[in-house]
């Protein structure tokens, strides 16, 4: 009886021409999560779904590389489903809903693009990235998620190669140059790919984990970069203190001499 009623309700909702597709998707997910919905969907939590988003993202990447729009549509939908599911679970526990997720990212995009939605002028991508990192640190200052370093925002579960690339990008954005990593060796894309595979094979032949080895090394480099970042921040702070002191000193006006009328 309930199945028939639910199906009838679903058909009525789907027949609404003024309902957007995202509203219809949200309604379907709500039905699946309802007391008489799908047993699998009902038992899901944020924790049980946490790796599903990673899997769907990898499948999305594969569809992009295939340049197949039909697969791209499907994988984008699967990833969107993860967002809607998490939002529905959050709504059920009274935390937030899908609209809050949308408004949050909309407001963030406006804040992080003052050169588009404000009066700030930027001329290149490097300037955009530097501004983005500075605004991110400023926004989170004083909150539970405050970031003392630009490296704090790197996801812990990234594969080691992506982790390495992320660390390098963060360092570049704040103007830290990795001179200590310079190498005289030159590679083409093909020879570098073979070199990387050969290194993985070398580790595998000795029963070492190439993933773990690279992760450990990148972590050491990240720690070194954090120290350089802190040192650079202290230097900048000291320069600002000296500059303010000089401005205050030179900006003091000398007492004016009164004229004979005492004005």
C-alpha positions as a printed NumPy array, in Angstrom:
array([[  0.   ,   0.   ,   0.   ],
       [  2.764,   2.428,   0.951],
       [  4.739,   1.576,  -2.185],
       [  1.741,   2.466,  -4.355],
       [  1.152,   5.671,  -2.38 ],
       [  4.799,   6.663,  -2.616],
       [  4.868,   5.985,  -6.357],
       [  1.692,   8.029,  -6.82 ],
       [  3.208,  10.895,  -4.82 ],
       [  6.367,  10.643,  -6.892],
       [  4.39 ,  10.821, -10.159],
       [  2.439,  13.851,  -8.942],
       [  5.627,  15.64 ,  -7.932],
       [  7.355,  14.801, -11.204],
       [  4.41 ,  16.198, -13.149],
       [  4.938,  19.675, -11.694],
       [  6.266,  21.753, -14.547],
       [  7.466,  24.525, -12.261],
       [  9.734,  22.232, -10.26 ],
       [ 13.423,  22.443, -11.153],
       [ 15.384,  19.277, -11.822],
       [ 17.463,  19.794,  -8.684],
       [ 14.268,  20.083,  -6.602],
       [ 13.027,  16.84 ,  -8.097],
       [ 16.313,  15.12 ,  -7.312],
       [ 16.213,  16.367,  -3.727],
       [ 12.663,  15.059,  -3.366],
       [ 13.651,  11.633,  -4.655],
       [ 16.517,  11.439,  -2.18 ],
       [ 14.172,  12.492,   0.63 ],
       [ 11.768,   9.692,  -0.342],
       [ 14.608,   7.156,  -0.447],
       [ 15.606,   8.274,   3.06 ],
       [ 12.041,   8.22 ,   4.42 ],
       [ 10.907,   5.549,   6.952],
       [  9.532,   3.314,   4.206],
       [ 12.183,   4.188,   1.65 ],
       [ 15.184,   2.184,   0.497],
       [ 16.875,   0.09 ,   3.239],
       [ 20.338,   0.98 ,   1.914],
       [ 19.709,   4.717,   1.633],
       [ 18.09 ,   4.893,   5.069],
       [ 21.095,   3.456,   6.874],
       [ 23.702,   5.737,   5.288],
       [ 25.572,   8.348,   7.321],
       [ 28.197,  10.978,   6.558],
       [ 30.856,   8.508,   7.685],
       [ 29.554,   5.554,   5.68 ],
       [ 29.473,   7.68 ,   2.518],
       [ 32.802,   9.443,   2.971],
       [ 34.753,   7.331,   0.463],
       [ 31.921,   7.169,  -2.067],
       [ 32.605,  10.755,  -3.096],
       [ 36.257,   9.891,  -3.781],
       [ 35.266,   6.927,  -5.932],
       [ 32.733,   8.995,  -7.876],
       [ 35.307,  11.743,  -8.412],
       [ 37.769,   9.258,  -9.901],
       [ 35.069,   7.931, -12.225],
       [ 34.311,  11.519, -13.244],
       [ 37.974,  12.068, -14.095],
       [ 37.953,   8.921, -16.231],
       [ 34.878,  10.092, -18.147],
       [ 36.531,  13.475, -18.786],
       [ 39.646,  11.806, -20.154],
       [ 37.507,   9.63 , -22.44 ],
       [ 35.843,  12.788, -23.823],
       [ 32.486,  11.045, -23.715],
       [ 29.67 ,  13.47 , -22.926],
       [ 27.189,  10.687, -22.188],
       [ 29.489,   9.277, -19.511],
       [ 30.316,  12.782, -18.278],
       [ 26.61 ,  13.462, -17.696],
       [ 26.246,  10.217, -15.763],
       [ 29.334,  10.721, -13.583],
       [ 28.498,  14.354, -12.83 ],
       [ 25.085,  13.113, -11.714],
       [ 26.624,  10.44 ,  -9.488],
       [ 28.86 ,  13.019,  -7.841],
       [ 25.943,  15.428,  -7.432],
       [ 23.982,  12.631,  -5.751],
       [ 26.661,  12.441,  -3.074],
       [ 26.226,  16.156,  -2.357],
       [ 22.445,  15.863,  -2.175],
       [ 22.666,  12.776,   0.047],
       [ 24.974,  14.469,   2.534],
       [ 22.76 ,  17.575,   2.539],
       [ 19.659,  15.454,   3.16 ],
       [ 21.323,  13.621,   6.061],
       [ 22.396,  16.961,   7.537],
       [ 18.881,  18.358,   7.148],
       [ 17.421,  15.356,   8.971],
       [ 19.669,  16.017,  11.971],
       [ 18.837,  19.722,  11.944],
       [ 22.302,  20.93 ,  10.911],
       [ 21.879,  22.481,   7.449],
       [ 20.239,  21.784,   4.094],
       [ 21.087,  21.835,   0.385],
       [ 20.132,  25.504,   0.062],
       [ 22.669,  26.368,   2.75 ],
       [ 25.362,  24.485,   0.837],
       [ 24.521,  26.47 ,  -2.319],
       [ 24.371,  29.852,  -0.592],
       [ 27.639,  29.158,   1.204],
       [ 29.583,  28.435,  -1.991],
       [ 27.886,  31.324,  -3.8  ],
       [ 28.906,  33.795,  -1.093],
       [ 32.436,  32.346,  -0.992],
       [ 32.893,  32.814,  -4.733],
       [ 31.848,  36.453,  -4.446],
       [ 34.176,  37.074,  -1.477],
       [ 37.115,  35.349,  -3.122],
       [ 36.726,  37.3  ,  -6.398],
       [ 36.86 ,  40.982,  -5.401],
       [ 38.577,  41.608,  -8.742],
       [ 35.324,  40.551, -10.439],
       [ 32.599,  41.557,  -7.974],
       [ 34.47 ,  44.472,  -6.382],
       [ 36.991,  47.189,  -7.145],
       [ 40.175,  45.131,  -6.759],
       [ 42.383,  45.016,  -9.865],
       [ 44.413,  41.91 , -10.724],
       [ 46.288,  41.27 , -13.955],
       [ 47.36 ,  37.626, -13.864],
       [ 46.583,  34.175, -12.504],
       [ 49.39 ,  34.305,  -9.936],
       [ 47.806,  37.396,  -8.445],
       [ 44.447,  35.634,  -8.258],
       [ 45.966,  32.647,  -6.439],
       [ 47.864,  34.817,  -3.958],
       [ 44.722,  36.796,  -3.215],
       [ 42.699,  33.579,  -2.823],
       [ 45.117,  32.182,  -0.234],
       [ 45.259,  35.48 ,   1.678],
       [ 41.462,  35.781,   1.777],
       [ 41.136,  32.154,   2.854],
       [ 43.459,  32.685,   5.816],
       [ 41.668,  35.914,   6.721],
       [ 38.186,  34.342,   6.588],
       [ 39.134,  31.463,   8.868],
       [ 41.034,  33.582,  11.382],
       [ 39.565,  33.258,  14.859],
       [ 37.4  ,  30.265,  13.935],
       [ 37.747,  26.588,  14.861],
       [ 39.118,  25.941,  11.385],
       [ 41.661,  28.78 ,  11.53 ],
       [ 44.681,  28.044,   9.379],
       [ 48.054,  29.15 ,  10.634],
       [ 49.62 ,  28.079,   7.348],
       [ 48.531,  27.799,   3.731],
       [ 49.574,  24.143,   3.971],
       [ 46.885,  23.463,   6.589],
       [ 44.263,  23.201,   3.878],
       [ 45.815,  20.22 ,   2.089],
       [ 43.535,  17.15 ,   2.394],
       [ 45.163,  14.412,   4.46 ],
       [ 43.919,  11.574,   2.266],
       [ 45.343,  12.76 ,  -1.053],
       [ 47.455,  10.166,  -2.879],
       [ 51.134,  10.981,  -2.402],
       [ 51.733,  12.3  ,  -5.936],
       [ 48.753,  14.651,  -5.7  ],
       [ 49.907,  15.575,  -2.199],
       [ 53.355,  16.473,  -3.577],
       [ 51.856,  18.611,  -6.347],
       [ 49.561,  20.372,  -3.871],
       [ 52.489,  21.231,  -1.595],
       [ 54.423,  22.656,  -4.556],
       [ 51.45 ,  24.754,  -5.701],
       [ 50.908,  26.146,  -2.212],
       [ 54.587,  27.055,  -1.915],
       [ 54.566,  28.835,  -5.265],
       [ 51.446,  30.823,  -4.418],
       [ 53.053,  32.371,  -1.34 ],
       [ 56.347,  33.027,  -3.11 ],
       [ 58.504,  30.305,  -1.598],
       [ 61.013,  28.998,  -4.114],
       [ 62.264,  25.463,  -3.676],
       [ 65.925,  25.988,  -4.527],
       [ 66.867,  23.004,  -2.4  ],
       [ 64.945,  20.752,  -4.801],
       [ 66.69 ,  21.911,  -7.969],
       [ 68.085,  19.117, -10.112],
       [ 70.365,  19.096, -13.147],
       [ 68.55 ,  16.089, -14.584],
       [ 66.336,  16.817, -17.58 ],
       [ 63.388,  14.7  , -18.714],
       [ 60.738,  14.694, -21.374],
       [ 57.193,  13.748, -20.377],
       [ 57.776,  10.221, -21.658],
       [ 61.145,   9.687, -19.99 ],
       [ 59.894,  11.133, -16.722],
       [ 56.892,   8.818, -16.814],
       [ 59.183,   5.835, -17.335],
       [ 61.451,   7.063, -14.561],
       [ 58.546,   7.302, -12.124],
       [ 57.365,   3.82 , -13.033],
       [ 60.893,   2.463, -12.702],
       [ 61.124,   3.933,  -9.215],
       [ 57.809,   2.346,  -8.261],
       [ 59.036,  -0.981,  -9.611],
       [ 62.301,  -0.624,  -7.694],
       [ 60.359,  -0.083,  -4.458],
       [ 57.978,  -2.935,  -5.267],
       [ 60.875,  -5.351,  -5.955],
       [ 62.167,  -4.639,  -2.46 ],
       [ 58.711,  -4.888,  -0.894],
       [ 58.668,  -1.2  ,  -0.084],
       [ 55.592,   0.98 ,  -0.523],
       [ 56.354,   3.706,  -3.063],
       [ 53.204,   5.495,  -1.884],
       [ 54.359,   5.509,   1.74 ],
       [ 57.933,   6.489,   0.859],
       [ 56.856,   9.482,  -1.219],
       [ 54.291,  10.56 ,   1.367],
       [ 56.949,  10.484,   4.09 ],
       [ 59.378,  12.552,   1.997],
       [ 56.741,  15.119,   1.005],
       [ 55.789,  15.488,   4.654],
       [ 59.41 ,  16.333,   5.5  ],
       [ 59.505,  18.908,   2.7  ],
       [ 56.182,  20.36 ,   3.826],
       [ 57.548,  20.81 ,   7.345],
       [ 60.574,  22.636,   5.927],
       [ 58.309,  24.849,   3.839],
       [ 56.183,  25.647,   6.883],
       [ 59.295,  26.947,   8.65 ],
       [ 60.209,  29.063,   5.626],
       [ 56.644,  30.378,   5.506],
       [ 56.71 ,  31.298,   9.202],
       [ 60.075,  33.022,   8.781],
       [ 58.784,  34.972,   5.802],
       [ 55.681,  36.011,   7.76 ],
       [ 57.815,  37.236,  10.658],
       [ 60.018,  39.269,   8.311],
       [ 56.95 ,  40.835,   6.73 ],
       [ 55.491,  41.608,  10.146],
       [ 58.767,  43.217,  11.269],
       [ 58.893,  45.341,   8.113],
       [ 55.337,  46.465,   8.755],
       [ 56.176,  47.428,  12.345],
       [ 59.182,  49.495,  11.224],
       [ 57.135,  51.129,   8.476],
       [ 54.356,  52.081,  10.886],
       [ 56.897,  53.466,  13.349],
       [ 58.498,  55.612,  10.659],
       [ 55.128,  56.849,   9.473],
       [ 54.114,  57.776,  12.993],
       [ 57.419,  59.576,  13.534],
       [ 57.459,  61.556,  10.298],
       [ 53.749,  62.172,  10.437],
       [ 53.887,  64.125,  13.695],
       [ 53.31 ,  67.774,  12.99 ],
       [ 55.368,  70.411,  14.704],
       [ 53.442,  72.729,  17.036],
       [ 52.406,  75.836,  15.192],
       [ 53.602,  79.179,  16.354],
       [ 50.767,  81.414,  17.401],
       [ 50.516,  84.771,  15.683],
       [ 50.165,  87.983,  17.552],
       [ 46.374,  87.709,  17.582],
       [ 46.558,  84.296,  19.297],
       [ 44.774,  82.435,  16.488]])
